């Protein structure tokens, strides 16, 4: 699409469906050829924007749920380690807690790196 000189161009990383809409003159020409075309385009853009918002909320909810699961896992490992310590097996308790917690932290760090790599 062509851009008007009085409009600012979006940064290369920013994407928005609203910037790709046709100009008013082009929309009028489309309406002359096929009435209702621009309204369908607008409805499609609005539906896509709502979908993107729902997907962002779903991503947030899944990340929050993952953090809760990680915290729950660490808590269970700590209780299990305390059980071993209370029964005279401190080294086994420390090993279970250390290895389990390290694996949970490793998963979170790897996921963060994966997300950062997909953004660029």
Helices and strands as residue ranges (DSSP letters): G 18-20, H 24-33, H 37-86, H 90-119
